[in-house]
Amino acid sequence: MNFTPPSGNTGMNMAPEKLKKLAEETNSILCFGIDPVKSRMNDEIVPYFSEVVDALLEENLISAIKPNYAYFAAEGFDGLFALKEIIDRYKPKTFVILDAKRGDIGKSSEAYASEAYDFWGADAVTLSPYMGEDSVKPFLRDGKLPYLLGRTSNPGAGDFQEPDIYKKVFRKAGEWGTGLVVGATSEAIPEAIALAGKETPLLVPGIGAQGGSFKTLSALRGNPFIHRVNSSSSIAYAHEKTGGSPAKSALEEAKKTAEKIKSVL
């Protein structure tokens, strides 16, 4: 089943082009995941992460950020205000992926899509595809990119995703023109590219603190600049291991991560 483009949609989605352009400009496909944990920070959310993100952007180490909605929402209205401030600050400078894992029946998905794109102003959003076509369709807009959860990196991923469900998601992503979340710990990146197509943007978490192998990223070589490899806490809280300022420690960790990514591409 193929989607009919929503009203006003020309069928041309410029989101992958923006991804590619930013990656070419920075020579990086590293995405910085923003997961605020107050007990691990020496400041409030916005000052802490602004210092880190500014440093990463200044050095061209990242070409996307991925704020995780749950971490911000856990701090109540203060966290949600911080999320809005961070997205507004960095949307003009990089690609913003709202990690919200939405997905609901049609009308509810329309509301969630409006929230992600019109209110928060994100370029992309993560979605659970379990409810099917009508839950995904509202998120397909010109210049916007939904990432379907395909094969994730958490320990319980195999409960429902294997042996065949994640492969169906890969195929549907190719048909529907979405991106895919494929964990670096799953060894499924080559399958995603084979089943969804080489023009399907992948968001790859699991590198860093989750222990995903950088070798799995070699499958991205064919069209690397449309993909993003995410690292979150290992960069954000690198100072816990190295000492020094969060920004300086984050820079050093991001440099190491970016070089490891480049070494396999």
ZAVO-297543 format. One line per field, with one value per residue (C-alpha): residue number from 1; residue in three letters; x, y, z. Coordinates in Angstrom, 1 decimal. Layout:
num	NUM|...
residuo	Ala|...
xx	X|...
yy	Y|...
zz	Z|...
This chain:
num	1|2|3|4|5|6|7|8|9|10|11|12|13|14|15|16|17|18|19|20|21|22|23|24|25|26|27|28|29|30|31|32|33|34|35|36|37|38|39|40|41|42|43|44|45|46|47|48|49|50|51|52|53|54|55|56|57|58|59|60|61|62|63|64|65|66|67|68|69|70|71|72|73|74|75|76|77|78|79|80|81|82|83|84|85|86|87|88|89|90|91|92|93|94|95|96|97|98|99|100|101|102|103|104|105|106|107|108|109|110|111|112|113|114|115|116|117|118|119|120|121|122|123|124|125|126|127|128|129|130|131|132|133|134|135|136|137|138|139|140|141|142|143|144|145|146|147|148|149|150|151|152|153|154|155|156|157|158|159|160|161|162|163|164|165|166|167|168|169|170|171|172|173|174|175|176|177|178|179|180|181|182|183|184|185|186|187|188|189|190|191|192|193|194|195|196|197|198|199|200|201|202|203|204|205|206|207|208|209|210|211|212|213|214|215|216|217|218|219|220|221|222|223|224|225|226|227|228|229|230|231|232|233|234|235|236|237|238|239|240|241|242|243|244|245|246|247|248|249|250|251|252|253|254|255|256|257|258|259|260|261|262|263|264|265
residuo	Met|Asn|Phe|Thr|Pro|Pro|Ser|Gly|Asn|Thr|Gly|Met|Asn|Met|Ala|Pro|Glu|Lys|Leu|Lys|Lys|Leu|Ala|Glu|Glu|Thr|Asn|Ser|Ile|Leu|Cys|Phe|Gly|Ile|Asp|Pro|Val|Lys|Ser|Arg|Met|Asn|Asp|Glu|Ile|Val|Pro|Tyr|Phe|Ser|Glu|Val|Val|Asp|Ala|Leu|Leu|Glu|Glu|Asn|Leu|Ile|Ser|Ala|Ile|Lys|Pro|Asn|Tyr|Ala|Tyr|Phe|Ala|Ala|Glu|Gly|Phe|Asp|Gly|Leu|Phe|Ala|Leu|Lys|Glu|Ile|Ile|Asp|Arg|Tyr|Lys|Pro|Lys|Thr|Phe|Val|Ile|Leu|Asp|Ala|Lys|Arg|Gly|Asp|Ile|Gly|Lys|Ser|Ser|Glu|Ala|Tyr|Ala|Ser|Glu|Ala|Tyr|Asp|Phe|Trp|Gly|Ala|Asp|Ala|Val|Thr|Leu|Ser|Pro|Tyr|Met|Gly|Glu|Asp|Ser|Val|Lys|Pro|Phe|Leu|Arg|Asp|Gly|Lys|Leu|Pro|Tyr|Leu|Leu|Gly|Arg|Thr|Ser|Asn|Pro|Gly|Ala|Gly|Asp|Phe|Gln|Glu|Pro|Asp|Ile|Tyr|Lys|Lys|Val|Phe|Arg|Lys|Ala|Gly|Glu|Trp|Gly|Thr|Gly|Leu|Val|Val|Gly|Ala|Thr|Ser|Glu|Ala|Ile|Pro|Glu|Ala|Ile|Ala|Leu|Ala|Gly|Lys|Glu|Thr|Pro|Leu|Leu|Val|Pro|Gly|Ile|Gly|Ala|Gln|Gly|Gly|Ser|Phe|Lys|Thr|Leu|Ser|Ala|Leu|Arg|Gly|Asn|Pro|Phe|Ile|His|Arg|Val|Asn|Ser|Ser|Ser|Ser|Ile|Ala|Tyr|Ala|His|Glu|Lys|Thr|Gly|Gly|Ser|Pro|Ala|Lys|Ser|Ala|Leu|Glu|Glu|Ala|Lys|Lys|Thr|Ala|Glu|Lys|Ile|Lys|Ser|Val|Leu
xx	0.0|1.4|0.8|-1.0|0.9|-1.0|-2.7|-0.2|2.6|4.4|6.0|9.4|10.8|13.8|14.7|17.3|18.8|19.2|20.8|23.2|24.1|24.9|27.0|29.0|29.6|30.8|32.2|30.4|27.4|27.5|24.3|24.4|21.6|20.4|19.2|19.2|19.7|19.8|21.9|24.7|24.8|26.5|24.0|20.4|19.5|19.7|23.1|24.6|23.7|24.1|27.7|28.2|26.3|27.9|31.3|30.4|29.0|31.9|34.3|32.0|31.8|28.1|25.5|22.3|21.0|18.4|16.7|14.8|11.3|11.0|14.0|12.7|9.1|10.3|11.4|7.8|7.2|10.8|12.0|9.5|10.4|14.0|13.2|11.6|14.5|17.0|15.1|14.6|18.2|19.7|17.1|18.8|22.2|21.6|19.1|16.8|15.4|12.8|13.1|9.4|8.5|5.0|2.4|-1.4|-4.6|-5.1|-6.6|-4.3|-1.3|-2.3|-2.2|1.1|2.6|1.4|3.0|6.4|6.6|4.4|4.9|8.3|9.6|11.6|12.9|12.3|10.6|10.9|7.7|6.5|5.0|3.0|-0.4|0.4|-0.2|-2.7|-0.5|2.5|0.9|0.3|4.1|4.9|5.4|7.6|10.9|10.1|11.3|9.7|12.0|10.3|11.5|12.9|15.4|16.2|19.2|17.5|17.7|13.9|13.9|13.6|10.4|8.3|10.7|12.2|12.2|10.3|8.5|11.5|12.0|8.4|9.1|12.2|10.2|7.5|10.0|11.2|7.6|6.5|9.6|10.4|13.7|14.5|15.9|18.3|20.5|24.2|24.0|21.6|23.7|20.7|22.1|22.9|19.4|17.8|19.6|18.9|15.1|14.4|16.7|20.0|18.1|16.4|18.0|19.0|19.3|21.7|21.8|23.7|27.2|29.1|27.5|25.3|28.4|27.5|30.3|31.6|32.3|28.6|28.6|30.7|27.4|26.6|29.5|27.3|25.5|26.9|25.8|22.1|22.6|23.1|25.0|23.8|25.8|24.2|25.4|29.0|29.5|27.2|28.7|32.2|33.5|32.4|35.3|37.9|37.3|37.4|34.6|31.6|32.2|35.9|35.3|32.4|34.6|37.3|34.8|33.0|36.3|37.1|33.7|33.7|37.1|36.0|33.0|35.1|37.6|34.9|33.2
yy	0.0|3.4|6.7|9.4|12.6|14.8|17.9|20.6|18.0|18.1|14.7|16.4|15.9|18.2|16.8|14.2|17.0|19.1|16.1|15.6|19.3|19.7|16.5|17.6|21.0|19.6|16.3|14.6|12.3|12.4|13.4|14.6|13.2|15.5|13.5|15.9|14.3|16.9|14.9|14.6|18.3|21.2|23.8|24.2|22.4|25.2|26.7|23.3|21.9|25.3|25.3|21.8|22.1|25.5|23.9|20.9|23.0|25.4|22.5|21.0|17.7|17.2|17.7|17.0|17.1|14.7|16.0|13.2|14.4|12.1|13.5|17.1|16.2|14.5|17.9|19.3|22.7|23.8|21.0|21.6|25.3|24.2|21.9|24.7|27.1|24.6|23.7|27.4|28.1|25.4|24.8|27.6|26.0|22.2|19.4|18.8|15.3|15.2|11.8|11.5|8.0|9.0|6.9|6.8|6.5|9.0|12.1|11.7|11.4|14.6|16.3|14.8|15.8|19.4|19.3|18.0|20.2|23.3|23.8|22.4|23.2|19.9|18.8|15.2|13.0|9.3|7.2|3.8|2.2|-0.5|1.1|1.2|3.5|5.9|6.5|7.5|9.4|12.7|12.9|12.9|16.6|18.5|19.3|16.9|13.4|10.8|8.0|4.7|2.5|-0.4|-2.6|-0.9|-1.4|-2.2|-5.6|-6.4|-5.4|-9.1|-9.7|-8.3|-7.0|-10.4|-12.5|-10.7|-7.6|-5.3|-6.4|-5.4|-2.0|-1.7|-2.4|0.0|2.8|2.4|2.5|5.4|7.6|7.7|7.3|4.3|3.9|1.0|0.3|-0.2|-3.1|-5.1|-5.9|-5.0|-1.9|-3.8|-5.4|-1.9|-0.5|-3.6|-3.7|0.0|1.3|3.2|6.6|5.8|7.9|5.9|7.1|4.8|4.9|2.5|3.8|4.8|4.0|1.3|-0.5|-0.7|-1.7|1.0|-1.8|-2.1|1.4|0.3|-0.6|3.2|3.8|3.8|7.0|8.1|11.8|11.1|9.0|10.1|8.1|9.2|9.4|10.9|10.4|9.4|12.9|14.9|13.5|12.7|15.0|12.3|10.1|12.7|15.6|19.2|21.2|19.5|21.3|20.5|16.9|16.6|18.0|15.4|12.5|13.8|14.0|10.4|9.3|11.2|9.8|6.3|6.8|8.2|5.3|2.8|4.8
zz	0.0|-1.0|0.6|-1.3|-0.5|2.0|0.9|0.0|-0.3|-3.6|-3.1|-2.7|0.7|1.3|4.7|3.3|1.3|4.4|6.2|3.4|3.0|6.8|6.8|3.8|5.4|8.7|7.3|10.1|10.5|14.3|16.1|19.7|21.8|24.6|27.6|30.6|34.0|36.6|39.0|36.4|35.6|37.2|35.9|34.7|31.4|28.9|30.1|30.5|27.1|25.3|26.3|25.1|21.8|21.0|21.4|19.3|16.5|16.6|15.9|13.2|15.2|14.9|12.1|14.2|17.7|19.2|22.3|24.1|25.0|28.0|29.9|29.4|30.3|33.5|34.8|34.4|32.8|33.5|31.3|28.6|28.5|28.2|25.3|23.4|24.1|22.9|19.7|18.9|19.5|17.3|14.6|12.4|12.9|12.6|12.0|15.0|15.7|18.4|20.0|21.1|19.8|18.8|17.0|17.4|15.4|12.6|14.3|17.3|15.1|13.3|16.7|17.5|14.1|14.7|18.1|16.8|13.7|14.3|18.1|18.8|15.4|14.9|11.5|12.4|14.9|16.0|15.6|16.7|13.5|15.3|14.5|10.8|7.9|9.3|12.4|10.2|7.4|9.3|9.9|6.2|5.3|2.9|4.7|7.6|8.3|10.5|11.7|12.2|15.0|13.0|14.9|18.1|20.5|23.8|25.3|24.9|21.2|20.1|22.0|19.1|16.4|15.6|13.6|10.8|12.1|11.9|8.3|7.4|9.0|6.9|3.7|4.7|5.4|1.8|0.4|2.5|2.3|6.0|7.8|10.1|13.6|13.5|16.6|16.2|18.6|16.3|13.3|11.1|9.3|6.0|6.0|6.5|3.5|1.4|2.2|2.6|-0.1|-0.1|-0.1|3.3|6.1|9.1|12.7|14.4|18.3|20.5|19.9|23.0|26.4|24.9|23.5|19.8|17.5|15.1|12.6|12.0|10.5|7.5|5.8|5.6|3.1|0.0|0.9|4.3|4.5|4.7|7.9|11.5|14.2|17.6|20.8|24.0|27.5|26.7|25.2|27.5|30.7|29.6|32.4|34.9|33.7|32.6|34.9|33.7|32.2|30.6|27.3|27.0|28.0|25.6|22.8|23.4|23.5|20.4|18.5|19.4|18.4|15.1|14.2|14.9|12.6|9.8|10.1|9.0|6.3
